[in-house]
Amino acid sequence: MVSRRREQDRTAIIRATDEWMDAFIPGLNVQTIVFDYDDVEQEKAGELRRLCCVMGAYLQGEARVEHRRRLYSPGAVPVVSANVDSLEWRLGP
């Protein structure tokens, strides 16, 4: 597990095992989980690197944080978006 705080109000936590990795932003209550049951270590390392880059973009203020209206209940939920390796990552509903 790696926990990193870049700015006073931004924290990201990344955990990884042989079969899954997850990233959590406690201040927004946003989380994503990536499952990989393959035995190809290079692919797993690439996925973990991309996940770390997404969290790094959030910590450095390069990710977008939007609040979208909930579908079935009042209020809004945060959505974090970041571009990494020409792909847009979206964390949230």
PyMOL commands that set and color helices and strands:
alter all, ss='L'
color gray80, all
select helices_A, chain A and resi 41-59
alter helices_A, ss='H'
color red, helices_A
select strands_A, chain A and resi 2-7+10-16+20-25+30-35+64-69+76-84+87-91
alter strands_A, ss='S'
color yellow, strands_A
deselect
rebuild
show_as cartoon
